[in-house]
Amino acid sequence: MSDLTGKRVLVVGGSSGIGLATAQAAAKLGAGVVVASRSQDKLDAAVAAIGPGSQGRVLDTTSDAAVEAFFADGAAYDHVVISAAQTKVAAVRELPLADAQASMDSKFWGAYRIARAAPIRDGGSLTFVTGVLAIRPRKGAAIQGAINAGLEALAQGLALELAPVRVNTVSPGLVETPLYDRMAAEARQAMYERAAATLPAGLVGQPEHIAAQILALITNPYATGSIVYIHGGSALV
Ligand SMILES: NC(=O)c1ccc[n+]([C@@H]2O[C@H](COP(=O)([O-])OP(=O)(O)OC[C@H]3O[C@@H](n4cnc5c(N)ncnc54)[C@H](OP(=O)(O)O)[C@@H]3O)[C@@H](O)[C@H]2O)c1
């Protein structure tokens, strides 16, 4: 994979899970990495895990003002990755409307705000992290599928609007991350075991599997407008 020495990479949502693995992979390729998220504690731990040359900056992507202030110094990035999201998922008729709107605000509008404000150098890239529910709906998760599908359409439009900046999407299936820390440990383990037993890939996705694909898109100058599915085959079964 290409060298990222001298490149500046911002990972929004880089303090945990897929974002953290992406930040670590970019740093290994020589990039100067900035990770952004809401929690200073998580950022401190992430910077320690990523290593020297990395920086953590507090940002809540649900705030218009915070996103604008974050980029106010005008410093440009070569690559921006957005994996930040906090969504509540339940059946449409069960999920309170305010929770559905907050989910959309976090994942869709959060990414939109960053896409609108982030200075990205020509030839650089913007990458969204969506999710396989956009193409493989599941009962009780229609809102998440709609958010992901909206982001994928946005990314393809942005590939035209932001060129020569390249805009791509990576769509994961189930990935073992702190996203599931809120579940009871036994239920979480059962979910992972069920997935490993039924997925064609025969295993549960790890953050590094998704990070590898994000890095592949970042470093491929011909990749733009792409939606790449990394779901262990879950859209097929
Ligand atoms: N894990 C899966 O199975 C899976 C499957 C398909 C798609 N995805 C998608 O992949 C992306 C990353 O998920 P993950 O599993 O890596 O989750 P995660 O481990 O919970 O990480 C989410 C990251 O986003 C940050 N974040 C949340 N809300 C934010 C906000 N408003 N502003 C700024 N940062 C915010 C969190 O840090 P703070 O708490 O410090 O803000 C954290 O760094 C999400 O878009 C998720 O929907 C995940």
The ligand as an SDF file (V2000), in Angstrom:
LIG
                    3D

 48 52  0  0  0  0  0  0  0  0999 V2000
  -19.6500   -1.8480   14.2310 N   0  0  0  0  0  0  0  0  0  0  0  0
  -20.5110   -2.2800   13.3170 C   0  0  0  0  0  0  0  0  0  0  0  0
  -21.0100   -3.4350   13.3410 O   0  0  0  0  0  0  0  0  0  0  0  0
  -20.8980   -1.3690   12.1780 C   0  0  0  0  0  0  0  0  0  0  0  0
  -21.5980   -1.9300   11.1010 C   0  0  0  0  0  0  0  0  0  0  0  0
  -21.9630   -1.1110   10.0340 C   0  0  0  0  0  0  0  0  0  0  0  0
  -21.6640    0.2340   10.0680 C   0  0  0  0  0  0  0  0  0  0  0  0
  -20.9960    0.7550   11.1480 N   0  0  0  0  0  0  0  0  0  0  0  0
  -20.7190    2.1910   11.1340 C   0  0  0  0  0  0  0  0  0  0  0  0
  -19.3370    2.4260   11.3050 O   0  0  0  0  0  0  0  0  0  0  0  0
  -19.1430    3.7000   11.9350 C   0  0  0  0  0  0  0  0  0  0  0  0
  -18.1950    3.5330   13.0960 C   0  0  0  0  0  0  0  0  0  0  0  0
  -18.7840    2.6220   14.0210 O   0  0  0  0  0  0  0  0  0  0  0  0
  -17.9410    1.8610   15.1480 P   0  0  0  0  0  0  0  0  0  0  0  0
  -18.5000    0.4940   15.2190 O   0  0  0  0  0  0  0  0  0  0  0  0
  -16.4920    2.0720   14.9380 O   0  0  0  0  0  0  0  0  0  0  0  0
  -18.4730    2.6530   16.4420 O   0  0  0  0  0  0  0  0  0  0  0  0
  -17.7680    3.1630   17.7760 P   0  0  0  0  0  0  0  0  0  0  0  0
  -16.6730    2.2490   18.1810 O   0  0  0  0  0  0  0  0  0  0  0  0
  -18.8750    3.4420   18.7080 O   0  0  0  0  0  0  0  0  0  0  0  0
  -17.0940    4.5550   17.3210 O   0  0  0  0  0  0  0  0  0  0  0  0
  -17.8640    5.6820   17.0390 C   0  0  0  0  0  0  0  0  0  0  0  0
  -16.9530    6.9040   17.0770 C   0  0  0  0  0  0  0  0  0  0  0  0
  -17.7210    8.0570   16.7500 O   0  0  0  0  0  0  0  0  0  0  0  0
  -17.4980    9.0630   17.7420 C   0  0  0  0  0  0  0  0  0  0  0  0
  -18.7110    9.8800   17.7680 N   0  0  0  0  0  0  0  0  0  0  0  0
  -19.9950    9.4900   18.0220 C   0  0  0  0  0  0  0  0  0  0  0  0
  -20.8250   10.5300   17.9080 N   0  0  0  0  0  0  0  0  0  0  0  0
  -20.0650   11.6070   17.5870 C   0  0  0  0  0  0  0  0  0  0  0  0
  -20.3440   12.9770   17.3550 C   0  0  0  0  0  0  0  0  0  0  0  0
  -21.5870   13.4820   17.4280 N   0  0  0  0  0  0  0  0  0  0  0  0
  -19.3230   13.7940   17.0440 N   0  0  0  0  0  0  0  0  0  0  0  0
  -18.0570   13.3310   16.9520 C   0  0  0  0  0  0  0  0  0  0  0  0
  -17.7260   12.0470   17.1630 N   0  0  0  0  0  0  0  0  0  0  0  0
  -18.7230   11.2070   17.4860 C   0  0  0  0  0  0  0  0  0  0  0  0
  -17.2040    8.2900   19.0300 C   0  0  0  0  0  0  0  0  0  0  0  0
  -16.4210    8.9950   19.9720 O   0  0  0  0  0  0  0  0  0  0  0  0
  -17.0480    9.9270   21.1360 P   0  0  0  0  0  0  0  0  0  0  0  0
  -17.9870    9.0800   21.9350 O   0  0  0  0  0  0  0  0  0  0  0  0
  -15.8300   10.3940   21.8670 O   0  0  0  0  0  0  0  0  0  0  0  0
  -17.7460   11.0500   20.4350 O   0  0  0  0  0  0  0  0  0  0  0  0
  -16.3450    7.1610   18.4370 C   0  0  0  0  0  0  0  0  0  0  0  0
  -15.0170    7.6220   18.2300 O   0  0  0  0  0  0  0  0  0  0  0  0
  -20.5520    4.1940   12.3200 C   0  0  0  0  0  0  0  0  0  0  0  0
  -20.9960    5.0820   11.3450 O   0  0  0  0  0  0  0  0  0  0  0  0
  -21.3850    2.9320   12.2980 C   0  0  0  0  0  0  0  0  0  0  0  0
  -22.7400    3.1990   12.0070 O   0  0  0  0  0  0  0  0  0  0  0  0
  -20.6060   -0.0150   12.1960 C   0  0  0  0  0  0  0  0  0  0  0  0
  1  2  1  0
  2  3  2  0
  2  4  1  0
  4  5  1  0
  4 48  2  0
  5  6  2  0
  6  7  1  0
  7  8  2  0
  8  9  1  0
  8 48  1  0
  9 10  1  0
  9 46  1  0
 10 11  1  0
 11 12  1  0
 11 44  1  0
 12 13  1  0
 13 14  1  0
 14 15  2  0
 14 16  1  0
 14 17  1  0
 17 18  1  0
 18 19  2  0
 18 20  1  0
 18 21  1  0
 21 22  1  0
 22 23  1  0
 23 24  1  0
 23 42  1  0
 24 25  1  0
 25 26  1  0
 25 36  1  0
 26 27  1  0
 26 35  1  0
 27 28  2  0
 28 29  1  0
 29 30  1  0
 29 35  2  0
 30 31  1  0
 30 32  2  0
 32 33  1  0
 33 34  2  0
 34 35  1  0
 36 37  1  0
 36 42  1  0
 37 38  1  0
 38 39  2  0
 38 40  1  0
 38 41  1  0
 42 43  1  0
 44 45  1  0
 44 46  1  0
 46 47  1  0
M  CHG  2   8   1  16  -1
M  END
$$$$
